[in-house]
Amino acid sequence: MIRFLQQDNRVVKALFVVIIAAASVSMVVYLIPGLTGQGAVSAGTYAVVYPNWYSKFFSSGEAISQEKVSMQARQQLQQRNPQYASNPMIVSLFEQQVGQQMVQQQILLAEAAKLGISANSDDVKQFLHEGQAGQVLFPNGKFIGQEQYAAMIASRFDMSVDDFEESVRHDITIQRLRAYVTAGLTVSPKEARDQYLKNGTKIKFEYAVISTDDIRKSINPSDADLEAFFKKNASRYANAVPEERTISYFAFTPNDVPGGVQQPTQQEIEAYYNAHKAEYSVPEQAKSRHILIQVAQGADAKTDAAAKAKAEGILKQIQSGGNFADLAKKNSDDPGSKDSGGELGFAQRGHMVPEFDNAIFTQKIGDTKIVKTQYGYHIVQVEERNAAHAQSLSEVLPTIQATLIRQKSTAAQDAYAKALTSEAIKNGLDKTAAAHHLQVVTTPPVNGSGVIPALPDGSQLISRAFAAKPTDPPQSAPTGEGFAVFQVKSVIPAHAPAFADWKSHVADDYRNEQVPALMSQKTAELAAKAKAENDLAKAAKEVGASMKTSDLVDQTGQVPELGAVGQVAPQLFQMTPGTITGPINAGRTGVVAKLVDKQQPSDSDIAKNLDQTRDQILEQKRQEAFEIFANSIITDYKKNNRVRINAKTQSPLAGE
């Protein structure tokens, strides 16, 4: 699907943001340390916030339910890191983070109420009519309908309409609180000018580089030096050799499971199909192709009229029998579809920008029309449409069969592993393995991050073995291709190595300890020589440094072996061409630079961008000011014990 035509992900993000608070508020909740006040809170309640000092005495606090915390945590985790959504530990930790966010949001809402700042249902309606949310919910100014609206909120956010709109109302309230707190902030023309001048200045420079690798190679300690270093740092090496364990195990694959895996019956297939019908629904789809005559947003009337005229001319050619695909290849400004004759394939309703989406689902099949979107003029032809429908059992039969076979295989392996483990606990590993024609293997000593080469994936076996004792009975672990039943045979505790065995590690540590001082010394020597002789290249050759030249870069520019110039060497932007710097510590390198060229924005460029720069600075000031305000308020609530958090919710293992 052509990305620029697809419904912009920012629309979904814009709607999602209103659930977890706007960007400025989100920044606050991530920067402010977590609240820690705990106390007696009723079951089912995550926390209670007391808006006033006397609220505790009248039990009139605002409760935040554990259910809402869990729901929002699930939504955010599903949106951001769905791969962790089934991990109980990560879900629990994520719930704590989300709970803290909701507590902090409730504190800000309480402060807004004290100041008479609020939002009502009319404010929510206005928000949902505007911007990107309005494009989704009110395409062409017409509401998509309550039923579709509710379905969209439920499917994307797993929320009811009432809960969603309450989240919007809270967000508007906090935005108004932010506006109130930051209303007096201003940015002077000089401040905006200086900032734009700073950001717009570009420089080019020559630089000599001394690398840590070269310094390290020059350090050649004797055995006596290394042995003395080893003895001096005995505590560092006390447990240098990590704990190791030998593990005895026998493993089986799915092929070893007695009776194999049973094929699913027709009854099981039908039952699975009926239980998962929702997964087999195919939404309404439309297949189309287009030719784009691009017009930049904000283009003048003359440019827009020329693009429209070109689109109308192409449309006439198509209506006169011209080949759509050939015309697309020749004229379309969409690089993603022009080479395929403008073909876009099938798209679901709501996945294209509103105007285009409306066209492909309302035009007659075969019709070709011009549609205007934010990207320009599209000559659109609808090729085919499929109504929403449910896939039949015959269509999805292979998928269901594969799923059920996989489930049966997993269940059979799990059951067999449990049976073998029970038998091994009773009869021992050797007898159990022999009875089932399996082979016991004993590993050489392996550490916690080691591998067992004979197994496809021995990580879980090793992890469980390091949590067990040699006296523990046998247990099982998945191996990536079946299971292994194992027992720890011996434990070799972490210990200090003999010097001879650890000599290469000691040499590395010795060099690493020497490098910073030598790097600083050699870079300072390079800088002194370059300035004394006013010749960086000559000085670099004398000390064995390599010479390089940067591109023309600004404050954010990245330069090889130096890094982000504005962070590592900001002094370069204050220098005049021909000047040589002092030593620059760039982490893995030492650098001395000579400024070659400096280009600053013209007065006309500054004037042209002054308003935008002022707005950027003002937004940054507002962000910082609101963070300070929110931090102060939340600190006050913590200090005066006006937040009670359910202690049971603060442990990752709560409820186990």
Summary of the structure (lengths in Angstrom):
residues: 656
radius of gyration: 33.9
end to end distance: 45.6
largest distance: 92.2
contacts: 1936
relative contact order: 0.16
helix: 52%
strand: 18%
